[in-house]
Amino acid sequence: MMQKTLTETVRLSTGIPTADARPGQVALLNDIEAAIRATGHVCGVAPTGVGKSFSLLAPAMVAAAKYGQRTILSTESLALLSQILGKDAPVAAAACEKVTGTRPKVAVLKGFSNYVCTQSARDTAEALTGTVGQRPSLPSLRSKLKRLANQKNVFLDGRPFDAANGAPLLLWALSLAADQAGDRQSYEGVTTPELWDTVSVGPSECIGDTCPIFDLCKPRAARAKAAEADIVVTNHSMLAVQAAKGVPVIIGNKTLGEFHIIMIDEAHALPANVRSAGASEVSAAAVMSLTKSISRTLDESDPAVGRLIKEGNALAIELEDELSEMTKFTKTGEVCKIKETADPVEATGDMMIAWARSIKGALDGAGKSKNIQTKLKAKRLAGRLDAFIGAVGQVKLHRIGTARWIELKTPPPNAKNQAPYWCANASPVNISGLLQANLWTAPVMVDEEDETVQAMKEAGEPIEEETETYPMTVIAVSATLPSRFGYQVGLTAENVAYPSPFDEAYDDSLLYIPKLTPAEIPEMFPGWRPGTKGKFNSALHQAWATKKNVELVEANMGSALILSANSTAGKAYAVALRRAAKGRWNVHSQWDGLSTQQLTNLWRDDVKSVLVGTKSFMTGVDAKGRTCSLVTIDRIPRAAGNPVDDARVEAIMDALQTSKWSADLYVYVSDAALLLEQALGRLIRSVSDFGMAAILDPRMLKTGPVSYPEPTRKVYKEAAGRFSNVTTSQAAAEEYLHRVSTQAFALAS
């Protein structure tokens, strides 16, 4: 029945009554069906073009229609989430209805603060227009906001407010209809995290049913829809919070109900999301931020409040001194790893916790205030204090599977004080246990309709919460997955690779890895002699790669995606390419002040244009056809050494009883290879695509002054293994580009 639904989904999607699912789709679906029947796991490598969303949705739909099983479908990118909701899910639901007679419901669920809080937006608008306490009508308030948009030197709570962009956002938030989602992604104007905070609240800041407009609550409405849905589409950040913090954001959430299947698309990104969600920071800047919030929330003239503010200022100084003392032997640009036996906040930690708890006590009155704005501020500060207390606890003590370090940070550009400060950090490293405990298993919920439960309620007897758990069916798929992915995320399945429909497109394309000419060797490796090993110099490589990029883009007549391992080199490439273009094609770059989506749209709509970016452009950015017929990567995108990945290396050394060098292959090298494979994948986005990918890193070749160690080189070669045609000749590369570009523009004319 699942395969019939998949076939019907493909036919409805294509409009071809005889269309069949692709081999990769069928193979993936069969493995998913087997996992659902056995409550098992799948780790699937489903390359771009397989059509994995249909292979996920079809069995999820049938599981709901025939077995009453509910599914969570999580994805990393908002673009894919929108595609699933707006395009793929409706087609799969219609196909399921045709096959089974039942049409499952699908809903989206994003983080609480992704939705507008109308009360928060109104409070902000009143504060900006000087109407606090007057409760003006919404038309009157919107009229005042329109006038505010053209004003300069606007302040909110004593801080500069971007009225040009903030006023339109507030107008939109206060004009939403009851049936509009009100989520951040549906807002088409310009916003920033700081601006969005003025129209939203987090779950710990919400005042719940005491809110005067509780019935209009957008986050509540989204959760109500999700509770009724058979398939809930969400993003990795939601799952990451649940995994890292053990909070029942989705699984085990009483409002949302029980789930049985969890499907992770773009699964390669989940581990990093979990580590990020579990990260904690403690710094003087954080203490000072809390101190300023006290004065905005409570009455400074109250002696007790004034004392708390003074204590906060003093603690910030003491904390900075304590962290500075611990890092006095740390070199510039390096981080200070915290030893297992060390407590970086030994002198100030307990005092900071006591101070934060005292503030929470002082907030009790504000939290019960009839003034909604005061109540919201109190809830927001209380939530921040809870997070701060937890962060202090995280950095104080060594825990197995957690990395701790101290680093020097620079304040954001809009901060008044631009002095760098020391920050103590903690982040989970081994996440398999967190995922197993908080995502891959779920608590058995009390059946509210059970007769015994109802009788106990009527009698006023307490109902004990169930501690029993049940396993989830877990499906993790991505176009690329690192080796041993299942082990990394606590799943029992091994990686399974599915056939791609793009194999012929890769066969028609070319991979170019330049071999240094005799004239280029002295440029890259001054003083090198045959028989000796050269030393890689990033500045000399940048100059060489700049020339290569210009030559290749020239040969291709534009139409390229230029990717750099760092921003310094990327900026240099953009400058050189613009100079060489001489107006013949546009060169867009990551540093043009536009969003990734805006840049991608400009590049995609202009066939001859060139787009330059760093690691963030190696995933999720693509254009079918001629626009992206040349992709260059200046060097292997290996991450710089950092405490979290170093701790991952150490954990593997301990678990496998292996050397640091061998463990490095599973962390730094594996992560770099995964990103390299994703970057190369930008070239082929449809069966009709073809072109050239270039890795401008001579260390990829065995011959030459320097090369990667053979095991490392092998991993990187495997990442580029889909290309059957490879050249090391600049002449051959340019000849290929000349030929395909000439053909392309001849056809276009």
C-alpha positions in Angstrom: 0.0 0.0 0.0 2.9 2.4 0.7 4.4 1.7 -2.7 1.0 2.3 -4.4 0.8 5.6 -2.5 4.3 6.6 -3.7 3.5 5.7 -7.3 0.2 7.7 -7.1 2.1 10.6 -5.6 4.6 10.6 -8.4 1.8 10.5 -11.0 -0.2 13.3 -9.4 3.0 15.4 -9.1 4.1 14.9 -12.7 0.6 14.8 -14.3 1.7 11.6 -16.2 -0.8 8.8 -15.6 1.8 6.1 -16.3 4.8 7.6 -14.4 6.7 5.4 -12.0 8.8 6.3 -8.9 12.5 6.4 -9.4 14.5 3.3 -8.3 16.1 5.3 -5.4 12.7 6.4 -4.2 11.3 2.9 -4.2 14.4 1.4 -2.4 14.2 4.1 0.3 10.5 3.6 0.7 10.9 -0.1 1.1 13.5 0.4 3.9 11.3 2.9 5.6 8.3 0.6 5.4 10.3 -2.2 7.0 11.5 0.1 9.8 7.9 1.2 10.5 6.8 -2.4 10.8 9.7 -3.3 13.1 9.9 0.1 15.0 13.5 0.3 13.6 15.9 2.8 12.3 17.1 3.9 8.8 20.2 6.0 7.9 19.8 6.8 4.2 22.1 8.5 1.8 19.7 9.8 -0.8 21.5 12.1 -3.3 19.8 15.2 -4.6 17.3 14.2 -7.3 16.2 11.0 -5.7 13.0 12.6 -4.6 13.3 11.7 -1.0 10.5 13.9 0.3 7.9 11.7 -1.5 9.7 8.6 -0.1 9.2 10.0 3.4 5.7 11.4 3.0 4.1 8.4 1.3 4.8 5.9 4.2 4.0 8.6 6.8 0.7 9.2 5.2 -0.2 5.5 5.0 1.0 4.9 8.6 -1.5 7.6 9.7 -4.3 6.4 7.5 -4.0 2.6 8.2 -2.3 2.3 11.6 -3.1 5.6 13.3 0.6 6.4 13.8 1.6 10.1 13.9 4.9 11.4 12.4 7.2 14.2 13.0 9.1 15.3 9.9 12.0 17.6 10.6 14.2 19.5 8.1 17.1 21.9 8.4 16.3 24.5 5.8 13.2 26.8 5.7 13.2 26.4 1.9 12.7 22.7 2.1 10.1 23.1 4.9 8.1 25.4 2.7 8.4 23.0 -0.2 7.1 20.1 1.9 4.1 22.1 3.2 3.2 24.0 0.1 3.9 21.5 -2.6 4.9 17.9 -1.7 2.6 17.2 1.3 -0.7 18.2 -0.4 0.1 15.9 -3.3 1.1 13.0 -1.1 -2.1 13.5 1.0 -4.2 13.4 -2.1 -2.5 10.2 -3.3 -3.0 8.6 0.1 -6.7 9.5 0.0 -7.0 7.9 -3.5 -5.3 4.7 -2.3 -6.7 4.3 1.2 -9.8 6.5 1.3 -8.3 8.7 4.1 -6.6 12.1 3.7 -4.2 12.7 6.6 -3.8 16.1 8.1 -0.5 18.0 7.9 0.6 21.0 10.0 3.8 23.0 10.6 5.2 23.8 14.0 8.0 26.2 14.5 9.7 27.6 17.7 7.5 29.7 20.0 9.3 32.9 19.3 9.0 32.4 15.5 5.4 33.6 15.8 4.1 37.1 16.5 2.9 37.8 20.0 0.2 40.5 19.4 0.4 41.7 23.0 4.2 42.1 22.8 3.8 44.0 19.5 1.2 46.3 21.0 3.2 47.0 24.1 6.2 47.9 21.9 4.1 50.1 19.7 2.7 51.9 22.8 6.1 52.4 24.2 7.4 53.9 21.0 4.4 56.2 20.5 4.2 57.4 24.1 0.7 55.9 24.6 1.5 53.4 27.4 -1.5 53.1 29.7 -3.8 54.9 27.3 -4.8 51.7 25.4 -5.4 53.5 22.0 -7.4 51.7 19.4 -5.5 49.6 16.8 -6.3 52.0 13.9 -5.0 54.9 16.0 -1.9 53.1 17.0 -1.2 52.0 13.5 -1.6 55.7 12.3 1.0 56.8 14.9 3.4 54.0 13.8 3.2 55.2 10.2 4.4 58.6 11.2 7.1 57.1 13.3 8.7 55.3 10.3 10.1 58.6 9.0 11.5 59.8 12.3 15.2 59.7 13.4 16.7 59.2 16.8 13.9 56.9 18.0 14.5 55.1 21.3 13.0 52.0 23.0 13.8 51.4 26.6 16.7 53.8 26.3 18.2 52.1 23.3 18.3 53.2 19.7 15.4 51.8 17.7 15.5 51.2 13.9 12.2 52.9 13.1 12.7 52.6 9.3 12.4 48.8 9.5 10.8 48.4 12.9 7.7 50.5 12.3 6.7 48.4 9.1 7.2 45.2 11.1 5.0 46.5 14.0 2.3 47.6 11.5 2.3 44.1 9.9 2.2 42.4 13.3 -0.8 44.5 14.4 -2.7 44.0 11.1 -2.6 40.2 11.0 -6.0 38.5 10.5 -7.1 35.7 12.8 -6.4 33.0 10.2 -2.9 34.2 9.3 0.0 32.2 10.8 2.0 35.3 11.8 5.3 33.5 11.6 8.6 35.3 10.9 9.1 33.6 7.5 5.8 35.0 6.2 7.0 38.6 6.8 8.3 40.0 3.5 10.0 43.1 5.0 13.4 43.6 6.5 13.9 42.4 10.0 16.7 41.5 12.4 16.8 39.3 15.6 16.6 42.5 17.7 13.6 43.8 15.8 11.8 40.5 15.9 12.2 40.3 19.6 10.0 43.4 19.9 7.0 41.5 18.4 7.5 38.0 19.9 8.2 36.2 23.2 9.7 32.9 24.1 7.7 30.2 25.9 9.2 31.1 29.3 8.1 34.7 28.8 4.5 34.0 27.8 1.9 35.0 30.4 -0.5 32.3 29.2 -4.2 32.5 29.8 -3.8 35.7 31.9 -3.1 37.6 28.6 -6.0 39.8 27.6 -5.8 38.6 24.0 -5.0 34.9 24.8 -7.6 33.8 22.3 -5.7 35.5 19.5 -2.3 33.9 20.4 -0.5 32.9 17.3 1.9 30.3 18.9 -1.1 28.7 20.6 -3.0 28.5 17.4 -0.1 26.8 15.7 0.2 24.2 18.5 -3.6 23.6 18.3 -3.3 22.8 14.6 -0.3 20.6 15.2 -2.2 18.7 17.9 -4.9 17.8 15.4 -2.4 16.8 12.6 -1.2 13.3 11.6 2.1 14.7 10.3 3.8 17.6 11.9 6.5 19.3 9.9 9.1 21.1 12.0 12.8 22.1 11.9 16.0 20.8 13.5 16.3 23.6 16.0 13.1 22.5 17.7 14.3 18.9 18.0 17.8 20.1 19.1 16.3 22.0 22.1 14.5 18.9 23.2 17.5 16.7 22.7 20.0 19.0 24.4 17.8 20.3 27.3 15.4 17.4 27.8 12.4 19.8 27.4 9.3 18.1 25.9 9.1 20.6 23.0 7.4 18.1 20.7 7.8 14.5 21.9 6.1 13.9 25.2 4.4 17.3 24.9 0.9 16.9 26.4 -0.7 19.5 24.2 0.6 17.9 21.0 0.0 14.2 22.0 1.8 11.0 21.2 4.0 10.5 18.1 5.3 7.2 16.8 7.6 8.0 13.9 10.3 10.7 13.6 11.8 11.4 10.1 14.9 13.6 9.9 15.5 15.1 6.5 18.9 16.8 6.0 20.0 14.6 8.9 23.7 15.5 8.6 22.9 18.9 10.2 21.2 17.6 13.3 24.3 16.9 15.5 25.6 20.4 15.1 22.1 21.8 15.9 22.0 19.7 19.1 25.5 20.9 20.2 24.5 24.5 19.5 21.2 24.2 21.5 23.1 22.7 24.4 25.8 25.4 24.5 26.1 27.7 27.5 28.1 31.0 28.0 29.0 32.9 31.1 30.6 36.4 30.8 30.7 39.8 32.3 28.8 41.0 29.3 25.9 38.6 30.2 25.9 39.8 33.8 25.9 43.5 32.7 23.0 42.7 30.3 21.0 41.2 33.1 21.8 44.2 35.3 20.5 46.6 32.7 17.3 44.6 32.4 16.7 45.0 36.1 16.5 48.7 35.8 14.1 48.4 32.8 11.8 46.0 34.7 11.9 47.1 38.4 11.9 50.4 40.2 15.5 51.6 40.6 14.4 53.9 43.4 13.7 50.9 45.6 16.8 50.4 47.8 16.6 46.6 47.3 16.6 46.9 43.5 19.4 49.5 43.6 21.4 47.0 45.7 20.9 44.3 43.2 22.1 46.6 40.4 25.2 47.5 42.3 25.9 43.8 43.0 25.6 43.0 39.4 28.0 45.7 38.3 30.5 44.4 40.9 30.1 40.8 39.9 30.7 41.6 36.3 34.1 43.1 37.2 35.0 40.2 39.5 34.0 37.7 36.8 36.1 39.4 34.1 39.1 39.4 36.5 38.6 35.8 37.4 38.4 34.6 33.7 41.3 36.9 32.7 43.5 35.4 35.5 42.8 31.9 34.2 43.7 32.8 30.7 46.8 34.9 31.3 49.0 32.3 29.5 46.7 32.0 26.5 48.1 33.3 23.3 46.3 35.8 21.1 43.7 34.1 18.9 43.7 30.9 20.9 41.1 29.6 23.4 41.8 28.3 26.9 40.6 24.7 27.5 39.3 24.2 31.0 40.9 21.2 32.8 38.7 18.5 34.3 39.5 19.5 37.8 39.2 23.3 37.3 36.3 25.6 38.0 36.5 28.8 35.9 34.0 30.6 38.2 35.2 29.2 41.5 35.2 32.6 43.2 32.1 34.1 41.5 29.9 31.2 40.5 27.9 30.7 43.7 27.6 34.4 44.2 26.2 34.9 40.6 23.6 32.1 41.2 22.6 33.6 44.5 22.3 37.1 42.9 20.2 35.7 40.0 17.9 34.0 42.5 17.5 37.3 44.5 16.5 39.1 41.3 13.9 36.3 40.6 12.5 36.9 44.1 12.3 40.6 43.5 10.3 39.9 40.3 7.5 38.3 42.1 5.5 41.5 42.4 6.1 42.6 38.8 5.1 39.1 37.6 1.7 39.6 39.3 1.2 43.1 38.1 -2.0 44.1 36.3 0.1 46.0 33.8 0.6 43.6 30.9 3.8 45.2 29.7 5.3 45.0 33.2 4.3 41.4 33.5 5.8 40.5 30.1 9.1 42.2 31.0 9.2 40.3 34.3 8.5 36.9 32.6 11.2 37.6 30.0 13.8 38.5 32.6 12.9 35.5 34.8 13.4 33.2 31.8 16.8 34.8 31.1 17.8 34.4 34.8 16.9 30.7 34.7 19.0 30.2 31.6 21.9 32.1 33.3 21.7 30.0 36.4 21.8 26.9 34.2 24.8 28.2 32.2 26.8 28.9 35.4 26.2 25.3 36.5 27.2 24.0 33.1 30.6 25.8 33.0 31.5 25.2 36.7 31.8 21.4 36.7 33.4 18.9 34.3 30.9 16.5 32.8 31.7 13.5 30.6 30.7 14.3 27.1 30.9 18.1 27.5 33.6 20.5 26.3 34.5 23.6 28.4 36.7 26.5 27.4 37.3 30.2 27.7 37.7 32.5 24.8 38.0 36.2 24.1 34.9 37.7 22.4 34.3 41.0 20.7 31.0 42.9 21.3 28.5 43.3 18.4 29.0 46.4 16.3 26.0 48.2 17.8 27.2 47.8 21.4 28.2 51.0 23.2 31.2 49.3 24.9 33.5 47.8 22.3 36.0 46.4 24.7 36.7 42.6 24.2 35.7 40.4 27.1 36.4 36.8 28.3 33.6 34.2 28.1 33.4 30.8 29.7 31.7 28.2 27.5 30.3 24.7 27.8 28.9 22.5 25.0 27.8 18.9 24.7 30.1 16.8 22.6 28.7 13.2 22.6 25.1 13.7 21.7 24.1 10.1 21.0 22.9 9.6 24.6 20.9 12.9 24.5 19.2 11.8 21.3 18.5 8.3 22.5 17.0 9.6 25.8 15.1 12.6 24.6 14.1 12.0 21.0 14.4 8.3 20.0 12.3 7.3 22.9 9.0 8.8 24.1 7.1 8.8 27.4 3.8 6.9 27.6 1.2 9.5 28.2 -1.9 9.2 30.4 -5.0 8.4 28.4 -7.3 11.2 29.4 -10.3 9.3 28.1 -9.6 6.1 30.1 -12.5 5.4 32.4 -10.2 4.9 35.4 -8.4 8.2 34.8 -11.8 10.0 34.5 -13.1 8.4 37.7 -9.9 9.5 39.6 -10.3 13.0 38.3 -13.9 13.2 39.4 -12.9 11.9 42.8 -10.1 14.5 43.0 -7.4 11.9 43.3 -3.9 12.7 41.9 -2.9 10.9 38.7 0.7 9.8 38.8 2.6 10.5 35.6 3.8 7.4 33.7 7.5 6.8 33.6 7.3 4.1 31.0 8.7 4.9 27.6 8.4 3.4 24.1 10.8 3.4 21.2 10.2 5.6 18.1 10.7 4.6 14.5 13.5 6.8 13.4 14.3 7.6 9.7 17.4 9.8 9.1 18.1 10.7 5.5 20.3 13.2 3.7 22.0 13.7 0.4 25.3 13.3 2.3 26.0 11.5 5.6 29.4 11.0 7.3 30.6 7.5 7.9 29.4 6.0 11.2 26.5 8.5 11.3 24.3 6.0 13.1 26.9 5.6 15.9 27.3 9.4 16.2 23.5 10.0 16.7 22.6 6.8 18.7 20.9 4.8 15.9 21.4 1.1 15.3 21.3 1.4 11.4 24.3 1.6 9.1 24.4 4.0 6.2 22.6 2.8 3.1 23.2 4.6 -0.3 20.4 4.9 -2.8 20.8 5.2 -6.6 20.8 8.7 -8.0 19.2 9.9 -11.3 22.0 12.4 -11.7 24.8 9.8 -12.5 24.7 10.6 -16.2 24.9 14.4 -15.5 28.0 13.8 -13.4 29.4 11.6 -16.3 28.9 14.6 -18.7 30.7 16.9 -16.3 34.4 17.5 -15.4 36.3 17.8 -12.1 39.5 19.9 -12.3 42.2 19.7 -9.7 45.1 21.9 -10.9 48.6 20.5 -11.0 51.1 23.2 -10.4 53.3 24.1 -13.4 57.1 24.5 -13.0 56.5 28.3 -13.1 53.8 28.2 -10.4 55.8 26.1 -7.9 58.1 29.0 -6.8 55.1 31.3 -6.5 53.4 28.9 -4.0 56.5 27.3 -2.4 59.4 29.8 -2.5 62.8 28.0 -2.1 61.3 24.5 -2.5 63.6 21.8 -3.9 62.7 18.4 -5.4 62.9 15.7 -2.7 61.9 18.1 0.1 58.4 18.8 1.5 56.9 22.2 1.0 55.0 24.2 3.5 51.5 25.4 2.6 51.1 29.2 2.9 47.5 30.5 2.8 48.4 34.0 1.6 50.4 32.7 -1.3 47.7 30.2 -2.1 45.1 33.0 -2.1 47.0 34.9 -4.7 47.4 31.8 -6.8 43.7 30.8 -6.4 42.6 34.4 -7.3 44.3 34.1 -10.7 42.8 30.6 -11.2 39.3 31.8 -10.5 39.6 34.7 -12.9 40.9 32.5 -15.7 38.2 29.9 -15.2 35.3 32.4 -15.0 36.7 34.1 -18.1 36.8 30.8 -19.9 33.2 30.0 -18.8 32.0 33.6 -19.7 30.6 34.1 -16.2 27.9 31.8 -14.9 29.8 30.6 -11.8 29.6 29.9 -8.0 32.9 30.7 -6.4 33.3 29.2 -2.9 36.0 30.1 -0.4 37.1 28.5 2.9 37.4 31.9 4.6 36.1 35.5 4.1 39.5 37.1 3.6 40.1 35.1 0.5 36.5 35.3 -0.7 36.6 39.1 -0.6 39.8 39.1 -2.6 38.2 36.8 -5.2 35.1 39.1 -5.5 37.3 42.2 -6.0 39.4 40.5 -8.7 36.4 39.0 -10.5 34.6 42.3 -10.7 37.7 44.0 -12.0 38.1 41.3 -14.7 34.5 41.2 -15.7 34.6 44.8 -17.0 30.8 44.9 -17.0 30.3 41.8 -19.1 28.6 40.0 -16.2 27.6 40.9 -12.7 29.6 39.6 -9.7 27.6 39.3 -6.4 29.2 38.5 -3.1 28.3 37.5 0.4 29.6 40.9 1.6 27.1 43.0 -0.5 24.8 43.6 2.5 22.0 41.4 1.2 20.5 38.2 2.6 21.5 34.8 1.3 18.1 34.5 -0.3 18.3 37.9 -2.0 21.8 37.2 -3.4 20.7 33.8 -4.6 17.7 35.2 -6.4 19.8 37.9 -8.1 22.3 35.3 -9.2 19.7 32.7 -10.3 17.8 35.3 -12.4 20.9 36.5 -14.2 22.4 33.6 -16.2 25.8 35.1 -16.8 26.3 36.4 -13.2 28.8 35.1 -10.7 28.2 34.6 -7.0 31.0 34.5 -4.4 30.6 33.2 -0.9 32.1 31.2 2.0 31.1 28.0 3.8 27.5 29.1 4.4 27.0 29.1 0.6 28.3 25.5 0.2 24.8 24.2 1.3 21.3 25.3 0.4 22.4 27.6 -2.5 21.8 26.3 -6.0 20.6 27.2 -9.5 19.6 24.8 -12.2 21.0 25.1 -15.7 23.6 27.4 -17.2 23.7 29.8 -14.2 25.7 27.4 -12.1 27.8 25.6 -14.8 31.1 26.3 -13.0 31.7 25.7 -9.3 35.1 26.4 -7.7 36.2 25.6 -4.2 39.5 27.2 -3.2 40.6 24.6 -0.7 39.3 21.9 1.5 36.8 23.5 4.0 38.4 22.0 7.1 37.3 23.7 10.3 40.0 25.4 12.5 40.8 23.6 15.7 38.2 24.3 18.3 37.4 22.9 21.8 34.2 21.1 20.8 35.7 19.2 17.9 38.9 18.5 19.9 36.7 17.0 22.6 35.0 14.9 19.9 38.4 13.6 18.8 39.3 12.8 22.4 36.0 10.9 22.9 36.7 8.8 19.8 40.2 8.1 20.9 38.8 6.8 24.2 36.0 4.8 22.7 38.0 3.2 19.9 41.3 3.1 21.7 42.9 4.7 18.7 45.5 7.5 18.1 44.6 11.2 17.8 45.6 11.2 14.2 43.2 8.3 13.4 40.4 9.9 15.4 40.9 13.2 13.5 39.7 11.4 10.4 36.3 10.8 12.0 35.9 14.4 13.1 37.8 17.2 11.3 38.5 15.3 8.1 35.0 13.7 7.9 33.3 17.0 8.5 35.4 18.7 5.8 34.7 15.9 3.3 31.0 16.2 4.0 31.0 19.9 3.3 33.2 19.4 0.2 30.7 16.9 -1.1 27.8 19.3 -0.5 29.7 22.2 -2.2 30.5 20.1 -5.3 26.8 19.1 -5.4 25.9 22.7 -6.2 26.9 21.9 -9.8 24.3 19.3 -10.6 20.7 20.1 -9.6 18.8 18.4 -12.4 19.2 15.6 -14.9 20.0 18.1 -17.6 22.7 19.9 -15.8 26.4 19.6 -16.6 29.5 21.7 -16.1 32.8 21.8 -14.3 33.8 21.8 -10.6 37.3 22.8 -9.6 39.0 22.1 -6.3 41.9 24.7 -6.3 43.9 22.8 -3.7 47.1 21.2 -5.0 47.4 19.1 -1.8 44.7 16.9 -3.3 47.3 15.5 -5.7 49.9 13.0 -4.7 52.6 14.7 -6.7 53.9 18.2 -5.9 55.7 20.0 -3.1 53.0 19.0 -0.5 50.0 16.8 -0.4 47.5 15.6 2.2 48.4 12.4 4.1 47.2 9.5 2.1 44.3 8.4 4.4 43.1 12.0 4.5 43.5 12.5 0.7 41.5 9.3 0.2 38.6 10.6 2.3 38.5 13.9 0.3 38.8 12.0 -3.0 35.7 9.9 -2.0 33.8 13.1 -1.4 34.4 14.0 -5.1 33.9 10.4 -6.3 30.7 11.1 -8.3 32.8 12.7 -11.1 34.0 10.1 -13.6 36.0 12.6 -15.6 38.9 14.3 -13.9 41.7 16.5 -15.2 44.7 18.2 -13.7 45.4 20.3 -16.8 44.5 24.0 -17.0 44.4 23.8 -20.8 42.0 20.9 -20.7 39.8 22.7 -18.2 39.7 25.9 -20.1 39.0 24.1 -23.4 36.0 22.3 -21.8 34.6 25.5 -20.4 35.1 27.3 -23.8 33.3 24.5 -25.6 30.3 24.3 -23.3 29.9 28.0 -22.8 30.0 28.6 -26.6 27.4 25.9 -27.1 25.2 27.3 -24.4 25.1 30.8 -25.8 24.8 29.6 -29.4 21.6 27.7 -28.3 20.3 30.7 -26.4 20.7 33.0 -29.4 
